[in-house]
Amino acid sequence: MEKRDIFAANEDSRLPQTNWNAVTIAEIAEKVGMGPFGSSIKVETFVPNGVPIISGQHLHGSRLDDSQGYNFITEVHARHLANANVQKGDVILTHAGNIGQVAYIPDRSQYNKYVISQRQFYLRCDQSKVIPEYVTAYFNSPEGRHKLLANASQVGVPAIAQPVSYLRTIDIPLPSLNEQRAIAHILGTLDDKIELNQRMNETLESMAYAIFKDWFIDFGLVRAKMERRLTEFPREITELFPDSLDHSGMPVGWSKVPLKKIGSIVTGKTPSTRKPNYFGNSMPFLKIPDMRKRIYVLRTSVGLSDEGVYTQANKTVPAGSISVSCIATPGLVVLNHRATQTNQQINTVVPSDLKQSHFVFWSCRQLANLVKIGGVGGSVFQNMNKKTFENLEFVYPGKKIARIFSRHVSKLHERILAGEHEIDTLTQLRQTLLPKLISGEIRVTDAESGSGLSS
């Protein structure tokens, strides 16, 4: 078959011509099932190993994310929850809380069996008719997401009403299996490249943290000097470190100091939402959901206009500042690579010496993972106020060593930031292609030979 241009669109992209039939989920599903009742899985039932429980943190992309780690229940417990057991190929959806999350369990996933949580439900495809990659892509497209959330209530905890019965009634366009596979191949290739960049960034991040841990937690260079051992680091670095520990186990000359000693602390603020003219694209506005567990944030869900920035100019923090989540979400720390404002759930350290920024970032990351932020009733979280935050203490080795560390890991950080830019570019390309592929505006015509797309 003659090969066509891979991204050639229909002549009239406003009216895509397809011969795809519309089918309901009920017609293409082997099973649609709900997660267990909340009382069926409790913290006291967790075990070190067993059947993993899928939660919302595993559903950020189109594929189940095994890298986030799991809580487990026993095999016996999982068998009692048989209707909530899922397997490779199943599509997982969230019906309460962070509604609209949709991801499938790929063949290469870490486990053969999982249990979904109480806020999730799932679709098992009849793979003689439809593949899970295509269903997932459809429900992540604007059209599919609109249909999925059309039966949702935003009162109280957002939720999809009667999710199982409602999902069965949703109709979706159904290309041939060959065309579904070709669509999945195009999107999957982009997903593979995004995941590769994410893994590379995780490796680089682990390398930077390993150096921080060795120098400032384990005091590895100090102990090496005490024991007269050679290290991998050059002499101009090691000679800056003391060669003994004091009675408390701290390197001589080092001390614990509060965050306020390293710079100023800025607590964020949200401009009045009654003033839509305060919001725009002039400056990023950082919120907790934007942070997740990453060093840099390239895009925020909301931005501020020039007017919005001006109304609270004293809340602007510069590049090199470190923003920390001050609600009970440990480990959310961002190194700002550009001027930013944040909401009130975030405190930001602006180092008085920006050449120490990388050291301050990793110190804040360490603090965020260690400090327990108090909650009320186990479910409603309190913010850590500015006074408590600015008095959190960390190990400070002095300006010279903090600067040396920052300079030493800066190359790793530069590669991480470059990786984030590539991830962002690939993600935007995927988001552009997805609705065009799903609607038939861009067609796959030579799926058998894998040649790609044409009108």
C-alpha positions as CSV (number, residue, x, y, z in Angstrom):
1,M,0.0,0.0,0.0
2,E,1.3,3.4,-0.9
3,K,2.6,5.3,2.1
4,R,1.1,8.7,2.9
5,D,2.3,11.8,4.8
6,I,2.2,11.0,8.5
7,F,0.4,14.2,9.6
8,A,-1.7,15.1,6.6
9,A,-5.1,16.3,7.7
10,N,-8.5,16.2,6.0
11,E,-9.2,18.9,3.5
12,D,-11.9,20.3,5.7
13,S,-10.7,19.8,9.2
14,R,-13.8,21.4,10.6
15,L,-15.9,18.6,9.3
16,P,-13.8,15.4,9.6
17,Q,-15.1,12.6,7.4
18,T,-15.1,9.2,9.2
19,N,-16.9,6.0,8.7
20,W,-16.6,5.2,12.4
21,N,-19.6,3.9,14.2
22,A,-20.7,5.2,17.6
23,V,-21.0,2.5,20.2
24,T,-21.8,2.6,23.9
25,I,-19.3,1.4,26.5
26,A,-21.8,-1.4,27.4
27,E,-21.3,-2.8,23.8
28,I,-17.5,-2.9,24.0
29,A,-16.9,-3.8,27.7
30,E,-16.5,-7.2,29.3
31,K,-17.0,-5.6,32.7
32,V,-17.4,-2.3,34.5
33,G,-16.8,-2.5,38.2
34,M,-16.5,-0.3,41.3
35,G,-13.9,0.1,43.9
36,P,-14.5,-1.3,47.5
37,F,-16.4,0.4,50.3
38,G,-14.1,2.7,52.3
39,S,-14.4,0.4,55.3
40,S,-13.1,-2.5,53.3
41,I,-9.5,-1.2,53.2
42,K,-8.1,0.4,56.3
43,V,-4.5,1.4,57.2
44,E,-4.4,-1.4,59.8
45,T,-4.9,-3.9,56.9
46,F,-1.8,-2.8,55.1
47,V,1.1,-5.3,54.9
48,P,4.7,-4.9,53.6
49,N,4.1,-7.0,50.5
50,G,1.0,-8.4,48.7
51,V,-1.5,-7.0,46.3
52,P,-0.9,-3.3,45.6
53,I,-3.7,-0.7,46.0
54,I,-4.0,1.8,43.2
55,S,-4.6,5.4,44.3
56,G,-4.9,8.8,42.5
57,Q,-1.1,9.4,42.6
58,H,-0.8,6.4,40.2
59,L,-3.1,7.9,37.6
60,H,-1.4,11.2,36.5
61,G,-0.7,10.0,32.9
62,S,-2.4,7.8,30.5
63,R,-0.6,4.7,31.9
64,L,-0.6,3.5,35.4
65,D,2.5,4.9,37.2
66,D,4.2,2.2,39.2
67,S,7.0,4.5,40.2
68,Q,5.0,6.2,43.1
69,G,5.1,3.1,45.3
70,Y,2.1,1.3,46.8
71,N,0.3,0.3,50.0
72,F,-0.4,-3.5,50.0
73,I,-3.1,-5.9,51.3
74,T,-2.8,-9.6,51.6
75,E,-3.8,-12.0,48.8
76,V,-6.6,-13.3,51.0
77,H,-8.0,-9.8,51.6
78,A,-7.8,-9.1,47.9
79,R,-9.8,-12.2,47.1
80,H,-12.5,-11.0,49.4
81,L,-12.6,-7.8,47.3
82,A,-12.7,-9.8,44.0
83,N,-15.0,-7.3,42.3
84,A,-12.4,-4.5,42.9
85,N,-9.5,-6.6,41.5
86,V,-8.0,-5.3,38.3
87,Q,-5.4,-6.6,35.9
88,K,-3.2,-5.6,32.9
89,G,-5.3,-4.1,30.2
90,D,-8.0,-2.6,32.5
91,V,-8.8,1.1,32.3
92,I,-9.0,2.8,35.7
93,L,-11.1,5.9,36.2
94,T,-11.7,8.2,39.3
95,H,-15.3,9.0,40.2
96,A,-14.8,11.1,43.3
97,G,-12.4,13.7,44.5
98,N,-9.9,14.3,41.6
99,I,-12.5,13.2,39.1
100,G,-11.6,12.6,35.5
101,Q,-8.4,10.7,35.9
102,V,-8.2,7.9,33.4
103,A,-5.3,5.5,32.9
104,Y,-4.9,1.9,31.7
105,I,-2.7,-0.8,33.2
106,P,0.0,-1.6,30.5
107,D,1.3,-5.1,29.8
108,R,4.7,-4.0,31.2
109,S,3.3,-2.9,34.6
110,Q,5.0,-4.2,37.7
111,Y,2.2,-6.4,39.0
112,N,-0.2,-8.9,37.5
113,K,-3.0,-7.9,39.9
114,Y,-4.1,-4.7,41.7
115,V,-6.9,-3.6,43.9
116,I,-8.5,-0.2,43.1
117,S,-9.4,2.2,45.9
118,Q,-12.9,3.4,46.9
119,R,-12.8,6.5,44.7
120,Q,-12.1,4.5,41.5
121,F,-14.0,2.3,39.1
122,Y,-12.8,0.4,36.1
123,L,-13.5,-0.8,32.6
124,R,-12.4,-4.2,31.2
125,C,-12.4,-4.0,27.4
126,D,-13.6,-6.6,25.0
127,Q,-10.3,-6.5,23.1
128,S,-11.9,-8.2,20.0
129,K,-13.6,-4.8,19.6
130,V,-11.6,-2.1,21.3
131,I,-8.1,-1.8,22.9
132,P,-7.6,-0.1,26.3
133,E,-5.1,2.4,24.9
134,Y,-7.8,3.8,22.6
135,V,-10.5,4.0,25.3
136,T,-8.0,5.8,27.6
137,A,-7.0,8.2,24.8
138,Y,-10.7,9.0,24.1
139,F,-11.6,9.8,27.7
140,N,-8.5,12.0,28.0
141,S,-9.5,14.0,24.9
142,P,-11.6,17.1,25.4
143,E,-14.7,15.4,23.9
144,G,-14.3,12.2,26.0
145,R,-13.6,14.2,29.2
146,H,-16.7,16.3,28.6
147,K,-18.9,13.2,28.3
148,L,-17.3,11.5,31.4
149,L,-17.8,14.6,33.6
150,A,-21.3,15.5,32.3
151,N,-22.9,13.5,35.1
152,A,-20.6,15.0,37.8
153,S,-21.6,17.1,40.8
154,Q,-19.2,19.8,42.1
155,V,-21.1,20.2,45.4
156,G,-19.0,19.1,48.3
157,V,-16.5,16.5,47.1
158,P,-16.7,16.4,43.3
159,A,-18.2,13.1,42.2
160,I,-19.6,11.3,39.1
161,A,-23.2,10.1,40.0
162,Q,-23.8,6.4,39.5
163,P,-20.4,6.0,37.8
164,V,-20.8,2.3,36.6
165,S,-24.3,2.6,35.1
166,Y,-23.5,6.0,33.7
167,L,-20.2,4.9,32.0
168,R,-22.1,2.1,30.3
169,T,-24.3,4.6,28.5
170,I,-21.5,6.8,27.1
171,D,-21.1,6.4,23.4
172,I,-17.7,6.7,21.8
173,P,-16.5,6.6,18.1
174,L,-15.1,3.3,17.2
175,P,-12.4,3.1,14.4
176,S,-11.2,-0.3,13.2
177,L,-8.8,-2.2,15.5
178,N,-6.0,-1.4,13.0
179,E,-6.7,2.3,13.2
180,Q,-7.0,2.1,17.0
181,R,-3.6,0.5,17.2
182,A,-2.1,3.1,14.9
183,I,-3.5,5.9,17.0
184,A,-2.3,4.2,20.2
185,H,1.2,3.7,18.6
186,I,1.5,7.5,17.8
187,L,0.4,8.5,21.3
188,G,2.4,5.7,22.9
189,T,5.6,6.8,21.2
190,L,5.2,10.2,22.7
191,D,4.4,8.7,26.1
192,D,7.5,6.5,25.9
193,K,9.7,9.6,25.2
194,I,8.0,11.5,28.0
195,E,8.6,8.6,30.4
196,L,12.2,8.3,29.3
197,N,12.8,11.9,30.1
198,Q,11.0,11.5,33.4
199,R,13.2,8.6,34.4
200,M,16.3,10.4,33.4
201,N,15.3,13.4,35.5
202,E,14.6,11.1,38.5
203,T,18.1,9.6,38.1
204,L,19.7,13.1,37.9
205,E,17.6,14.1,41.0
206,S,18.8,11.0,42.9
207,M,22.4,11.9,42.0
208,A,22.0,15.4,43.4
209,Y,20.3,14.2,46.5
210,A,23.0,11.5,47.1
211,I,25.7,14.2,47.1
212,F,23.6,16.4,49.5
213,K,23.0,13.4,51.8
214,D,26.7,12.4,51.8
215,W,27.9,15.9,52.6
216,F,25.2,17.2,55.0
217,I,23.4,14.3,56.6
218,D,26.0,11.5,56.8
219,F,28.9,13.9,56.9
220,G,30.8,11.7,54.6
221,L,33.6,14.1,53.7
222,V,34.1,15.0,57.3
223,R,34.4,11.3,58.3
224,A,36.7,10.6,55.3
225,K,39.1,13.3,56.6
226,M,38.8,11.9,60.1
227,E,39.8,8.5,58.8
228,R,42.3,9.9,56.3
229,R,40.5,8.3,53.3
230,L,40.6,9.6,49.8
231,T,37.3,10.6,48.2
232,E,36.0,11.2,44.6
233,F,35.9,14.9,45.2
234,P,38.8,17.3,44.3
235,R,41.0,18.6,47.0
236,E,39.7,22.2,46.7
237,I,36.4,20.9,47.9
238,T,37.5,18.4,50.7
239,E,39.9,20.9,52.3
240,L,36.9,23.2,53.1
241,F,35.4,20.5,55.4
242,P,36.3,20.1,59.1
243,D,38.1,17.0,60.1
244,S,36.2,16.3,63.4
245,L,32.8,16.1,65.0
246,D,31.8,17.9,68.2
247,H,30.2,16.2,71.2
248,S,26.7,16.3,69.5
249,G,27.9,14.6,66.4
250,M,27.9,17.8,64.3
251,P,31.0,18.7,62.2
252,V,33.0,21.2,64.1
253,G,32.2,24.8,63.1
254,W,28.8,23.8,61.6
255,S,25.5,24.6,63.3
256,K,21.7,24.2,63.1
257,V,20.1,27.5,62.1
258,P,16.5,28.5,61.4
259,L,15.4,29.1,57.8
260,K,14.9,32.8,58.5
261,K,18.7,33.1,59.0
262,I,19.4,32.1,55.4
263,G,17.0,34.6,53.8
264,S,13.6,36.2,53.9
265,I,10.3,34.2,54.0
266,V,7.4,35.2,51.8
267,T,3.9,33.7,52.4
268,G,1.9,33.6,49.3
269,K,-1.5,35.2,48.7
270,T,-4.3,34.7,46.2
271,P,-5.6,37.8,44.4
272,S,-9.3,38.4,44.6
273,T,-11.0,35.9,42.3
274,R,-13.8,38.4,41.9
275,K,-11.3,40.4,39.7
276,P,-10.8,38.3,36.5
277,N,-8.6,41.1,35.2
278,Y,-6.0,40.0,37.9
279,F,-5.4,36.8,36.0
280,G,-3.5,36.3,32.8
281,N,-0.1,35.2,31.4
282,S,2.4,37.7,32.7
283,M,3.6,35.7,35.7
284,P,3.1,32.1,36.9
285,F,1.0,31.6,40.0
286,L,2.0,28.5,41.9
287,K,-0.5,26.3,43.7
288,I,0.0,23.0,45.5
289,P,-1.4,20.8,42.6
290,D,1.2,22.4,40.3
291,M,4.1,21.2,42.4
292,R,3.7,17.5,42.8
293,K,7.1,15.9,43.4
294,R,9.3,17.8,40.9
295,I,12.1,20.3,41.2
296,Y,11.0,22.8,38.5
297,V,7.5,23.8,37.4
298,L,7.3,25.1,33.8
299,R,3.5,25.6,33.6
300,T,1.1,26.6,36.3
301,S,-2.7,26.1,36.1
302,V,-3.2,29.8,36.7
303,G,-1.2,32.9,35.8
304,L,-1.4,36.5,36.8
305,S,-1.8,39.6,34.7
306,D,0.4,42.7,35.1
307,E,-2.4,44.2,37.1
308,G,-2.7,41.2,39.3
309,V,1.1,41.1,39.9
310,Y,1.1,44.8,40.7
311,T,-1.7,44.6,43.4
312,Q,0.5,42.3,45.5
313,A,4.0,43.1,44.2
314,N,5.5,42.3,47.6
315,K,4.5,38.6,47.1
316,T,6.7,38.2,44.0
317,V,9.6,35.9,44.6
318,P,12.7,35.8,42.3
319,A,14.4,33.0,40.3
320,G,16.5,31.0,42.7
321,S,13.9,31.2,45.5
322,I,12.5,28.0,47.0
323,S,8.7,27.4,47.5
324,V,7.5,24.9,50.0
325,S,4.1,23.4,50.5
326,C,2.9,24.2,54.1
327,I,0.0,21.9,54.2
328,A,0.3,18.2,55.1
329,T,1.7,17.1,51.7
330,P,5.3,16.2,52.5
331,G,8.2,16.7,50.0
332,L,6.6,19.4,47.8
333,V,9.4,21.8,47.2
334,V,10.1,23.8,44.1
335,L,13.2,25.7,43.0
336,N,11.8,28.6,41.1
337,H,13.6,29.2,37.8
338,R,11.7,32.5,37.1
339,A,9.9,35.2,39.1
340,T,6.7,33.7,40.6
341,Q,3.9,34.4,43.0
342,T,2.2,31.6,45.0
343,N,-1.0,31.0,46.9
344,Q,-1.3,31.2,50.7
345,Q,-0.6,27.5,51.2
346,I,3.0,28.0,50.2
347,N,5.9,29.7,52.0
348,T,8.9,30.7,49.9
349,V,12.5,31.1,51.1
350,V,14.3,33.9,49.2
351,P,18.0,33.3,50.0
352,S,20.0,36.4,50.9
353,D,22.8,34.9,48.8
354,L,21.3,33.3,45.6
355,K,24.5,31.4,45.0
356,Q,23.4,29.1,47.8
357,S,20.0,28.4,46.2
358,H,20.6,24.7,45.4
359,F,21.8,24.1,48.9
360,V,18.8,25.8,50.4
361,F,16.5,23.8,48.0
362,W,17.8,20.4,49.2
363,S,17.8,21.5,52.8
364,C,14.1,22.5,52.4
365,R,13.4,19.2,50.6
366,Q,14.9,17.3,53.5
367,L,12.9,19.4,56.1
368,A,9.7,18.9,54.2
369,N,10.1,15.1,54.2
370,L,10.9,15.1,58.0
371,V,8.5,17.6,59.5
372,K,5.1,16.5,60.4
373,I,2.5,19.2,59.7
374,G,-0.4,18.9,62.2
375,G,-3.8,17.9,61.1
376,V,-7.3,18.1,62.7
377,G,-9.3,14.9,63.1
378,G,-6.9,13.1,60.9
379,S,-8.4,14.4,57.7
380,V,-8.5,18.3,57.7
381,F,-5.1,19.7,57.4
382,Q,-3.8,22.9,59.0
383,N,-1.4,25.2,57.2
384,M,2.0,25.6,58.8
385,N,2.1,29.3,59.6
386,K,5.0,31.5,58.7
387,K,6.4,31.7,62.2
388,T,6.6,28.0,62.6
389,F,8.1,27.6,59.1
390,E,10.8,30.3,59.4
391,N,12.0,28.7,62.7
392,L,12.5,25.2,61.2
393,E,16.2,24.4,61.7
394,F,18.6,22.8,59.2
395,V,22.3,22.0,59.2
396,Y,24.3,25.0,57.9
397,P,27.9,24.5,57.0
398,G,28.7,28.1,56.3
399,K,28.6,30.2,53.1
400,K,31.6,28.7,51.3
401,I,30.5,25.1,51.5
402,A,26.9,25.9,50.7
403,R,28.1,27.8,47.6
404,I,30.5,25.0,46.6
405,F,27.7,22.5,46.8
406,S,25.3,24.6,44.8
407,R,27.9,25.1,42.1
408,H,28.7,21.3,42.1
409,V,25.1,20.2,41.6
410,S,24.2,23.0,39.2
411,K,25.0,21.0,36.1
412,L,22.7,18.2,37.3
413,H,20.0,20.8,37.8
414,E,20.5,22.3,34.4
415,R,20.0,18.9,32.8
416,I,16.9,18.4,34.9
417,L,15.5,21.7,33.7
418,A,16.3,20.9,30.1
419,G,14.5,17.6,30.5
420,E,11.5,19.3,31.9
421,H,11.4,21.6,28.8
422,E,11.5,18.6,26.5
423,I,8.8,16.9,28.5
424,D,6.7,20.0,28.2
425,T,7.2,20.2,24.5
426,L,6.3,16.6,24.0
427,T,3.3,16.9,26.2
428,Q,2.0,19.9,24.3
429,L,2.4,18.0,21.0
430,R,0.5,15.1,22.4
431,Q,-2.3,17.3,23.6
432,T,-2.5,18.9,20.2
433,L,-2.6,15.6,18.3
434,L,-5.0,13.8,20.7
435,P,-8.3,15.5,19.8
436,K,-7.4,15.5,16.1
437,L,-6.7,11.8,16.1
438,I,-9.8,10.9,18.2
439,S,-12.1,13.1,16.1
440,G,-10.8,11.8,12.8
441,E,-9.5,15.3,11.8
442,I,-6.2,13.5,11.3
443,R,-6.7,10.0,9.9
444,V,-4.6,6.9,10.1
445,T,-5.0,5.2,6.7
446,D,-2.1,2.7,6.5
447,A,-2.2,1.1,9.9
448,E,-1.2,-2.4,8.6
449,S,2.2,-1.1,7.5
450,G,2.5,1.5,10.2
451,S,3.0,4.3,7.7
452,G,0.9,6.8,9.6
453,L,-1.8,9.4,8.9
454,S,-3.4,11.0,5.9
455,S,-6.6,12.5,4.8
